[in-house]
Amino acid sequence: MISGLHGPTGIAVSGGNLFVTNSLAGTIGKYTTSGAIVNSALVSGLSSPNGVAVSGENLFVTNLLAGTIGKYTTSGATVNPSLVSGVVTPFAIAVSEENLFVTTGAYGVIGEYTTTGATVNPALIMITTFGFMYGIALSDENLFVTDAIRGTIGKYTTSGIPVDATLVSGLNQPVGIAVVFPSVADRSSTWTLLLLGGAAAFGLNPLLRRRA
């Protein structure tokens, strides 16, 4: 649907638009959900951008090499390129109304920050066994996190309490994750995980759908 990207690692959707990080080019591209190019370099000059999350008219982006989280508008304007700094290898990011949750894969840590840049808890969640927390998705009061080393999806509360650290296991290097709610009356009892995994350095597994 979209080609010519340069190390695409993160993606966020808002209405009819997609926002994609190009880690090798240091940019964020904007496209329509039908694949049309809006601006292939909506935001540029980033330092290995990895994760991206959208909230209202704002984008929050992790800069892997700089150890920062930047804030931009969905039209490409810079709000604060170093909204949060001093984050060690920030990877994926999820946003609630007022809080950011960021995986720092090298240390198996998830940090929590506010959307205004204040630090809530830089080590909200820590895994005690060797792993590589990478993808993260938010659903109400729960966080779903992929561990690429252990091949699992863990479930935690947004206050940092483990619900099930191996909610799903036996996966092959799971990386990205999203939560999709079907059109049901009581959405709290039904959810679907969309999982993207890398079978090799340049390979991708099919999407995995799991219903609770």
Secondary structure, DSSP 8 states (H G I E B T S, - for coil): -----SSEEEEEEETTEEEEEETTTTEEEEEETTS-EEEEEEE-S-SSEEEEEEETTEEEEEETTTTEEEEEETTS-EEEEEEE---SS---EEE-SSEEEEEEGGGTEEEEEETTS-EEEEEEEE-SSS--EEEEEEETTEEEEEETTTTEEEEEETTS-EEEEEEE-S-SSEEEEEEE--S-S-GGG--EEEEEE-SBTTB----EEEE-
